Amino acid sequence: RPIRKGKLFAKELKGEVEIEFDKMGIPFIKATSEKDLYFAQGYLHASDRLWDMHLVRKMLRGEIAELFGEKAFGLDEFMRSFNFRGIAKQNEKHLLPTTKEAFQAYAD
């Protein structure tokens, strides 16, 4: 279960980040920098949805059979035909440096 109260420390943070949850469990992030904000958002997503993120990554790479066996080979072959990894690498060349930094902070 994700931590909802207390303090956490991460070496990736350069400043203070505060995360508060409303009564519905919706997080609100206050950060001293955009990089820290994106890191906190990535942390929240991973703490709540790590399995979902892992499953979607495996699906987009065409690696679902690693998790579910040979019955998923057809899906893997179909998903690999889209070449999402190659498309992402091509698109990355056109990103602004600030966008790359935001993506990296989120992924860290």
Backbone as JSON, one array per atom type, in Angstrom:
{
  "sequence": "RPIRKGKLFAKELKGEVEIEFDKMGIPFIKATSEKDLYFAQGYLHASDRLWDMHLVRKMLRGEIAELFGEKAFGLDEFMRSFNFRGIAKQNEKHLLPTTKEAFQAYAD",
  "N": [[0.85, -1.19, 0.0], [0.61, 2.2, -0.87], [2.53, 4.85, 0.65], [1.03, 7.37, 2.52], [1.3, 9.26, 4.45], [3.75, 11.02, 6.33], [7.35, 11.37, 5.96], [9.46, 11.27, 3.16], [12.6, 10.73, 1.65], [14.57, 11.51, -1.15], [17.36, 11.14, -3.16], [17.35, 12.28, -5.65], [15.87, 14.6, -5.54], [16.12, 18.11, -5.48], [15.11, 20.18, -4.06], [12.53, 21.02, -1.66], [9.62, 19.01, -1.56], [6.16, 18.79, -1.37], [3.47, 16.69, -0.8], [0.1, 16.41, -0.75], [-2.97, 14.81, 0.05], [-6.34, 14.82, -0.94], [-9.65, 14.26, 0.47], [-10.64, 12.34, -1.21], [-8.46, 11.02, -2.01], [-6.91, 12.15, -3.96], [-3.91, 13.37, -5.19], [-2.03, 16.37, -4.49], [0.58, 18.25, -5.58], [3.27, 20.14, -4.41], [6.08, 21.81, -5.35], [9.48, 22.98, -5.44], [10.76, 23.2, -7.82], [10.39, 22.53, -11.35], [11.56, 20.14, -12.18], [11.69, 18.66, -9.79], [8.97, 18.49, -9.34], [8.1, 16.85, -11.49], [9.52, 14.54, -10.88], [8.28, 13.84, -8.45], [5.68, 13.37, -9.38], [6.12, 11.14, -11.04], [6.98, 9.35, -9.07], [4.63, 9.14, -7.52], [2.86, 8.0, -9.43], [4.17, 5.56, -9.92], [4.12, 4.44, -7.34], [1.43, 3.97, -6.97], [0.65, 2.62, -9.3], [2.49, 0.73, -10.33], [2.49, -1.93, -11.34], [0.65, -1.69, -13.47], [2.04, 0.12, -15.11], [4.3, -1.39, -15.73], [3.11, -3.53, -17.1], [1.95, -2.23, -19.34], [4.28, -1.24, -20.55], [5.55, -3.67, -21.22], [3.63, -4.67, -22.99], [3.65, -2.74, -25.09], [6.21, -3.11, -26.03], [6.03, -5.59, -27.06], [6.34, -7.86, -25.44], [4.73, -9.42, -23.86], [4.38, -12.16, -23.69], [6.43, -13.0, -22.07], [5.41, -12.7, -19.58], [2.91, -14.01, -19.61], [3.11, -16.33, -21.05], [3.24, -18.65, -23.9], [0.77, -18.37, -25.16], [0.44, -15.72, -25.64], [2.02, -15.01, -27.76], [1.06, -14.24, -30.31], [-0.09, -11.73, -29.83], [2.22, -10.36, -29.03], [3.72, -10.42, -31.42], [2.03, -8.93, -33.07], [2.05, -6.42, -31.71], [4.76, -5.74, -31.89], [4.93, -5.18, -34.56], [4.2, -2.56, -34.83], [6.38, -1.07, -34.06], [6.93, 0.67, -31.83], [9.06, 1.37, -30.12], [11.1, 2.17, -31.9], [9.83, 4.34, -33.13], [9.54, 6.01, -30.91], [12.24, 6.56, -30.35], [12.95, 7.98, -32.65], [11.26, 10.21, -32.39], [12.27, 11.3, -30.06], [14.53, 12.69, -30.8], [13.58, 15.12, -31.59], [12.65, 16.46, -29.41], [12.46, 19.15, -27.08], [15.15, 20.24, -24.96], [14.25, 20.8, -22.34], [11.92, 19.31, -22.19], [12.92, 16.72, -22.43], [14.34, 16.62, -20.03], [12.22, 16.78, -18.22], [10.84, 14.37, -18.79], [12.86, 12.56, -18.04], [13.18, 13.14, -15.3], [10.65, 12.36, -14.37], [10.8, 9.62, -14.91], [12.91, 8.84, -13.29]],
  "CA": [[0.0, 0.0, 0.0], [1.44, 3.41, -0.94], [2.65, 5.7, 1.84], [0.22, 8.58, 2.36], [1.67, 10.2, 5.49], [5.14, 10.91, 6.75], [8.36, 12.02, 5.12], [10.34, 10.44, 2.35], [13.74, 11.46, 1.11], [15.09, 10.95, -2.39], [18.57, 11.87, -3.57], [17.07, 12.98, -6.9], [15.24, 15.89, -5.26], [17.02, 19.23, -5.19], [14.41, 21.05, -3.12], [11.47, 20.38, -0.88], [8.39, 18.67, -2.26], [5.08, 18.45, -0.45], [2.35, 16.02, -1.46], [-1.06, 16.28, 0.12], [-4.07, 14.08, -0.57], [-7.65, 15.26, -0.47], [-10.43, 13.18, 1.07], [-10.86, 11.33, -2.24], [-7.17, 10.39, -2.32], [-6.28, 12.8, -5.11], [-2.72, 14.09, -4.72], [-1.67, 17.72, -4.9], [2.04, 18.34, -5.42], [3.91, 21.46, -4.36], [7.52, 21.6, -5.5], [10.24, 24.21, -5.66], [11.23, 23.24, -9.21], [9.65, 21.64, -12.25], [12.2, 18.82, -12.16], [11.22, 17.99, -8.58], [7.55, 18.21, -9.54], [7.97, 15.68, -12.37], [9.99, 13.38, -10.12], [7.22, 13.48, -7.5], [4.58, 12.8, -10.14], [6.54, 9.79, -11.41], [6.98, 8.56, -7.84], [3.24, 8.85, -7.19], [2.33, 7.04, -10.4], [4.78, 4.24, -9.68], [3.69, 3.88, -6.06], [0.04, 3.54, -7.12], [0.35, 1.86, -10.51], [3.71, 0.13, -10.89], [2.15, -3.1, -12.16], [0.05, -1.2, -14.71], [3.11, 0.71, -15.92], [5.12, -2.51, -16.2], [2.33, -4.28, -18.07], [1.84, -1.45, -20.57], [5.61, -1.23, -21.19], [5.74, -5.0, -21.83], [2.73, -4.79, -24.13], [4.11, -1.91, -26.19], [7.45, -3.7, -26.55], [5.77, -6.92, -27.61], [6.99, -8.8, -24.52], [3.71, -9.94, -22.94], [4.56, -13.61, -23.53], [7.34, -13.22, -20.95], [4.59, -12.74, -18.36], [1.72, -14.86, -19.71], [3.38, -17.56, -21.78], [3.18, -18.71, -25.36], [-0.54, -17.97, -25.69], [0.51, -14.3, -25.96], [2.94, -14.77, -28.87], [0.38, -13.51, -31.38], [-0.19, -10.32, -29.41], [3.57, -9.8, -29.09], [4.07, -10.21, -32.82], [1.22, -7.8, -33.54], [2.52, -5.16, -31.1], [6.09, -5.43, -32.44], [4.78, -4.67, -35.93], [4.04, -1.1, -34.77], [7.71, -0.49, -33.83], [6.8, 1.81, -30.93], [10.37, 1.76, -29.61], [11.77, 2.91, -32.96], [9.13, 5.62, -33.28], [9.89, 6.84, -29.75], [13.63, 7.01, -30.52], [12.94, 9.02, -33.69], [10.63, 11.41, -31.83], [13.13, 11.86, -29.03], [15.48, 13.61, -31.45], [12.92, 16.41, -31.83], [12.19, 17.03, -28.15], [13.22, 20.23, -26.46], [15.91, 19.77, -23.79], [13.43, 20.87, -21.12], [10.99, 18.18, -22.23], [13.71, 15.52, -22.1], [14.61, 16.67, -18.59], [10.97, 16.45, -17.52], [10.62, 12.92, -18.93], [13.86, 11.85, -17.23], [12.83, 13.32, -13.89], [9.48, 11.5, -14.12], [11.24, 8.21, -14.96], [13.88, 8.55, -12.22]],
  "C": [[0.89, 1.25, 0.0], [1.42, 4.21, 0.37], [1.87, 6.99, 1.57], [0.56, 9.64, 3.41], [3.12, 9.97, 5.86], [6.07, 11.62, 5.78], [9.18, 10.97, 4.39], [11.46, 11.33, 1.83], [14.23, 10.74, -0.14], [16.27, 11.79, -2.83], [18.35, 12.67, -4.84], [16.46, 14.36, -6.69], [16.28, 16.94, -4.91], [16.42, 20.19, -4.17], [13.35, 20.28, -2.37], [10.24, 20.16, -1.75], [7.36, 18.26, -1.21], [3.95, 17.83, -1.26], [1.24, 15.86, -0.43], [-2.17, 15.58, -0.66], [-5.39, 14.62, -0.03], [-8.42, 14.05, 0.05], [-10.76, 12.06, 0.08], [-9.57, 10.62, -2.63], [-6.45, 10.99, -3.51], [-5.09, 13.62, -4.61], [-2.6, 15.49, -5.3], [-0.2, 17.9, -4.57], [2.45, 19.8, -5.4], [5.41, 21.2, -4.4], [8.21, 22.92, -5.8], [10.82, 24.31, -7.07], [10.39, 22.29, -10.05], [10.24, 20.24, -12.23], [11.74, 18.02, -10.94], [9.74, 17.62, -8.7], [7.36, 16.94, -10.39], [8.47, 14.42, -11.68], [8.9, 12.9, -9.16], [6.03, 12.85, -8.22], [4.9, 11.36, -10.57], [6.53, 8.85, -10.21], [5.55, 8.17, -7.47], [2.63, 7.82, -8.14], [2.88, 5.65, -10.15], [4.28, 3.63, -8.37], [2.25, 3.37, -6.13], [-0.16, 2.52, -8.24], [1.56, 1.18, -11.15], [3.4, -1.07, -11.78], [1.55, -2.66, -13.49], [1.12, -0.65, -15.65], [3.98, -0.38, -16.52], [4.38, -3.28, -17.31], [2.21, -3.53, -19.39], [3.18, -1.4, -21.3], [5.86, -2.56, -21.9], [4.86, -5.15, -23.07], [3.24, -4.0, -25.32], [5.41, -2.43, -26.81], [7.22, -5.04, -27.23], [6.41, -8.0, -26.76], [6.01, -9.4, -23.51], [3.88, -11.44, -22.7], [5.53, -13.93, -22.39], [6.56, -13.35, -19.64], [3.51, -13.82, -18.42], [1.91, -16.12, -20.56], [3.09, -17.49, -23.27], [1.83, -18.34, -25.95], [-0.56, -16.49, -26.09], [1.46, -13.99, -27.12], [2.31, -13.94, -29.98], [0.26, -12.03, -31.06], [1.19, -9.65, -29.49], [3.98, -9.49, -30.52], [3.32, -9.01, -33.39], [1.76, -6.48, -33.0], [3.9, -4.77, -31.63], [5.99, -4.84, -33.84], [4.61, -3.15, -35.95], [5.37, -0.37, -34.56], [7.65, 0.76, -32.94], [8.15, 2.29, -30.41], [11.12, 2.59, -30.65], [11.15, 4.29, -33.17], [9.5, 6.56, -32.13], [11.31, 7.39, -29.89], [13.71, 8.11, -31.58], [12.35, 10.32, -33.14], [11.5, 12.08, -30.79], [14.11, 12.88, -29.6], [14.9, 15.02, -31.59], [12.42, 17.08, -30.55], [13.08, 18.18, -27.7], [14.0, 19.67, -25.27], [15.1, 19.8, -22.49], [12.42, 19.73, -21.05], [11.71, 16.89, -21.9], [14.01, 15.47, -20.6], [13.37, 16.3, -17.79], [10.68, 14.95, -17.6], [11.6, 12.14, -18.06], [13.56, 11.96, -15.75], [11.65, 12.44, -13.51], [9.91, 10.04, -14.02], [12.2, 7.85, -13.82], [13.16, 8.05, -10.98]]
}
